[in-house]
Amino acid sequence: MDKQQAKQRIKKLRETVNHHRYLYHVLDKQEISDSALDSLKKELFDLEQQFPDLITPDSPTQRVAGKPLKEFKKIKHGQRMISFNDAFSKEDMEDWRTRFIKLVPENQKNQIDYYCELKIDGLAIELIYKNGFLQTGSTRGDGNVGEDITENLKTVEAIPLKIENKKDIIVRGEVFITKKEFERINKEQKEKGLPAYANPRNIAAGSVRQLDPKVTASRKLDSFAYELLTDFGQITHEDKHKILKDLGFKTNKHNKYCKSFEEVLQFREHWIKEREKLDYEIDGTVVIINNNEIFEKLGIVGKAPRGAIAYKFPQAEATTKVLDIKVQVGRTGAMTPVAILEPVQVTGITITRATLHNEDEIKRLGLKIGDTVIVGRAGDVIPDIMKVLPELRTGKEKNFKMPEKCPSCGTKLIKTEGEVLLRCPNKNCFAQKRRNFYHFVSRTAFNIDGLGPKIIDRLLDEGLVQDPSDLFELKEGDVKNLERFAEKSAENLIKSIQQKTEITLAKFIYALGIRNIGEETAIDLAKYFGNIKKIREAELEEFDKIIDIGPVVSRSVFDWFQDKDNLNFLDKLEKQVKITNPKPASKKLEGRTFVLTGSLETMSRDEARAKIRELGGDTSESVSSKTSYVVVGLEPGSKAEKAKKIGVKILDEQEFLKIIS
């Protein structure tokens, strides 16, 4: 990006960030997520670091967001209330450390240590005590001028109305609301027919801005103190927390002194895993140079101190640019448009692609090639484009049009009645054959180790296999002469294939790649029919009798087993593999249905599902009133929230392990 392009991008980013920050901090409204806004701010910050002469006084990176509401009296802060720049990765943290350490005198470099705090998702406040009594309490506002919310803050029991020390004291902290209280208030909203609040932070912000303190009191807000501006002889930031606690302020017991940079990184990693156990929301950690003298000497750049940073948790959403849109041919001939993205981290993983599902979805989003978008990812779900930010367009963006012919075989695409997807009707389309192979050997099907897309492509290109049943007839001599295929690797590949000649009926059905048949439907079919022969001989009406299978799925299965080519393939395959249909080892979980969300530490989700079925239970991909438990791992998705709303019991990993032990 040259300087002129950067200048245009910076201007649009400023306008967009200011708009969303105004909604968030002043009007208590939110159109995009915190993660998406953080991502825009980070891009703006990085561009301004690259082109420092483009930084202007009105940039969002140079001030704290928000303006005082007119309904409250304004209060000027004696000392500006600052905020922190954000880091999202170890690399960001190392860059921060490199920047500040250059400015620390040589004789003090060995004195650098850190104090780490949990970053509460709440509202920053300032408290002023005169002669031992709380005189004023205010919001951050724009950093220089806040709003007088004294009467409202007096309703927060965690904030002392009186302290024993008669010194004039200035304290800063955070007002927040617990998860339990958040759920209670949203339940009340629902009963009143009002919309639910998006997150606890919005309730906290709205509560302290109530003109009637009785409303604030009904919200049961909580608070932590984290900064002391008054001089009590404190040498370190850790000292400030000890003094605050001695004065009678509530401080966070989880905050921690960290001697080394490695301990700082470990602190954040620990709380990524443990955050769900807290009764309040956190979105990262705050890292502060512990030595007050060094911290003060480093000074402030714009709105943020050099000696502190917010080390955010992996984002569930982030912003990036769509570089191109390509069409992918699926194993059933479906055409799926895929967005090619500028690399971006979402939930700690770098992504470069996002599914656009179909042409209607592109129209719904109003997406053009070159757009800036919000991309999201939950659990193991393929990244999605959540929203387009048209206000960041430059005029160079291009419209996308779906192809009329298959990009693989050139066959004219069709759209079946009732479907939104374009499909290639050519059963011999090479792209479909490849995708079917990939699916057949995948982890949730035959699970053949070491047989990835590149090797399958080689086998197909060399004509060694025509369909997946041919894999089981391969010999070492067939593959060891292939370029870059050593004798040992050929032996390992054939051994890996031969180890998978026995498979359960459910996995076998799923491996066939029948349209509309996922893992759960394959299990339903296996339970109902018991063997592949009965499925082959079943009439359409028989499939309709299965409770969780609708008419579209019934027709897909029936049609597949009526196709002559499919039956020939099946005959070949049945000669090569043994299909079993084991009964559950016990009935311990019979009648109970589990939904899994997030990553488990002790096992994969596939292993967890297998264990549930082994004990007679069922699994599902969606949460409903029929769900018995939702098992929540690290970085859970929206399923956990839905479970809370409809009253389904939530289990953490340890509780789940007790049930299946």
VENQUIZI-V721953 format. One record per residue. PSI is psi in degrees with one decimal (999 if undefined). Layout:
psi: {PSI	PSI}
//
This chain:
psi: {124.3	177.5	-38.4	-41.3	-40.5	-40.0	-44.3	-42.8	-43.7	-43.6	-47.1	-37.5	-43.3	-49.6	-42.2	-47.1	-43.8	-39.9	-49.9	-33.3	-35.6	-46.0	-45.3	-49.7	-29.7	-46.4	-2.1	35.6	159.3	119.8	-26.4	161.8	162.5	-40.9	-42.7	-42.0	-42.0	-38.4	-41.4	-43.5	-40.2	-41.2	-42.8	-46.0	-46.1	-41.0	-40.5	-30.7	-34.2	-33.7	72.3	-24.7	-7.9	-3.4	131.3	156.5	-26.0	6.8	142.1	-22.3	-10.7	5.7	160.4	142.5	158.5	151.6	149.7	141.3	146.3	-26.2	-17.8	149.5	141.2	144.7	127.7	126.9	136.2	-33.7	131.4	136.3	110.8	169.3	-170.7	148.3	159.1	146.1	143.7	-8.0	167.6	-37.5	-41.5	-41.9	-40.9	-35.8	-43.5	-46.7	-41.7	-40.6	-48.3	-31.1	-24.8	-27.5	-6.2	129.3	147.9	-40.4	-5.8	-5.4	-35.5	-1.6	1.9	118.9	-178.2	157.1	127.4	134.6	152.9	134.5	100.6	138.1	79.2	-148.5	127.7	139.4	160.4	135.1	131.9	125.8	131.5	124.8	31.7	-8.8	145.4	116.4	-50.1	149.6	134.9	162.2	169.1	-39.7	-129.8	10.9	-36.4	-38.6	126.6	-166.7	139.5	107.6	32.6	-50.0	-36.0	-41.1	-24.4	-20.0	-9.8	111.0	-25.7	-15.6	117.9	136.9	-23.8	140.0	156.2	-32.5	130.9	-0.7	148.8	122.5	136.9	122.5	144.4	151.0	-156.6	137.2	134.6	176.6	142.2	162.5	-40.9	-43.9	-36.1	-45.6	-39.8	-45.2	-41.3	-31.3	-42.8	-41.5	-44.1	-42.9	-30.0	-2.3	20.6	156.5	145.5	151.7	146.2	-37.4	163.4	-32.4	-40.7	-38.4	-43.6	-46.5	-44.6	-33.6	-43.4	-10.2	12.1	134.4	-25.5	111.0	-21.3	-35.4	-43.5	-44.4	-34.8	-15.9	-12.0	56.9	158.4	170.4	145.1	139.8	140.1	-4.4	138.1	115.7	-23.4	143.0	114.2	18.8	15.3	135.3	-30.8	165.8	-33.7	-38.0	-41.0	-43.1	-38.5	-41.6	-44.1	-43.1	-41.9	-31.9	-12.4	12.8	149.2	121.7	161.2	120.4	-16.0	-11.6	150.1	140.9	132.8	118.8	-34.9	164.1	-35.7	-39.2	-33.2	-47.2	-40.4	-36.7	-46.3	-42.8	-38.3	-43.4	-16.9	-40.7	-33.8	-4.3	-33.3	-20.6	-15.1	153.7	16.4	162.6	137.8	149.5	16.4	-164.2	155.0	128.3	124.0	136.1	124.2	-36.3	114.1	-36.4	-46.3	-42.5	-47.7	-39.9	-33.7	-27.5	-164.0	139.7	113.8	-114.6	-11.1	142.2	145.0	-27.5	15.4	155.6	149.9	115.6	93.5	154.7	161.1	135.9	138.4	-21.2	152.0	165.5	145.5	-178.7	145.3	111.6	-31.0	166.9	121.6	154.8	127.0	132.7	117.9	174.1	-20.0	11.6	-1.3	137.8	116.4	115.5	135.6	128.5	129.4	120.3	153.9	132.6	135.0	148.5	128.1	126.2	42.1	3.6	133.4	126.1	146.9	-5.1	152.8	137.9	142.4	3.8	-65.3	176.5	-36.9	-36.2	-38.6	-40.9	-41.4	-43.1	-24.6	35.3	138.7	155.1	128.0	-9.2	151.4	132.2	161.3	125.3	140.3	157.1	130.5	127.6	-129.1	13.0	141.8	138.3	143.1	149.5	118.4	-35.5	145.5	142.4	81.5	-21.6	-13.8	8.7	148.9	-11.3	-8.6	0.2	152.1	144.1	153.1	140.1	131.5	144.4	156.4	-21.2	154.0	125.4	-13.1	-51.0	-7.4	3.4	141.5	131.4	150.4	161.3	114.0	145.3	131.7	-4.2	154.1	-11.8	138.7	143.9	152.8	120.0	-3.6	107.9	-22.7	11.1	126.1	-36.4	-38.7	-41.9	-42.9	-47.2	-38.1	-40.2	-48.9	-43.6	-43.1	-41.2	-0.4	166.9	-37.4	1.3	-112.6	-18.1	56.5	108.2	140.3	-1.2	79.5	179.9	-39.5	-41.5	-40.4	-43.6	-41.8	-45.1	-39.5	-45.6	-33.6	-4.6	17.8	-22.5	147.2	-36.7	167.7	-25.0	-25.7	-21.5	-38.2	-6.5	-5.0	145.0	160.9	-43.0	-24.0	-31.2	-21.2	-19.3	-4.4	146.1	134.9	17.1	99.7	164.7	-41.4	-42.5	-33.2	-42.8	-43.6	-39.6	-48.1	-38.7	-42.6	-40.2	-45.4	-22.4	-13.3	35.9	3.1	131.9	149.8	155.9	-42.1	-46.1	-35.5	-47.0	-45.0	-39.4	-24.4	-19.8	33.1	135.3	136.4	4.8	107.0	-174.0	-44.5	-41.2	-38.0	-39.7	-42.7	-42.7	-42.2	-41.4	-41.7	-45.7	-35.0	-27.2	164.3	-28.6	-43.7	-34.5	-41.8	-35.1	-6.7	144.0	164.6	-40.6	-28.9	-37.6	-34.8	-19.3	-18.1	125.3	-49.0	13.5	123.2	179.9	-35.3	-45.4	-42.4	-45.7	-39.3	-47.6	-48.0	-47.4	-38.6	-42.9	-1.9	-13.2	127.6	-43.0	-40.2	-40.2	-36.1	-43.4	-42.6	-41.9	-45.5	-43.5	-40.3	-23.1	-21.2	-28.0	154.4	125.3	123.3	160.4	71.2	144.1	155.1	142.0	-27.0	174.4	22.5	-39.9	16.9	134.7	-1.8	136.7	131.8	142.2	131.6	136.8	140.7	174.2	132.6	146.7	-33.8	-15.0	163.7	164.9	-33.5	-41.3	-38.8	-43.3	-42.8	-40.5	-40.8	-45.8	-36.2	-30.9	13.8	1.4	175.2	156.7	157.1	157.0	-16.1	149.8	130.8	-177.5	-17.7	-12.2	132.2	-46.0	146.2	119.5	120.5	121.3	-155.4	142.6	57.5	158.8	-155.7	-13.6	-35.2	-40.7	-40.7	-38.9	-41.9	-43.4	-39.0	5.1	25.2	137.3	132.7	132.4	136.8	178.2	-39.6	-40.3	-39.3	-43.6	-36.2	-39.9	-39.4	-3.8	999}
//
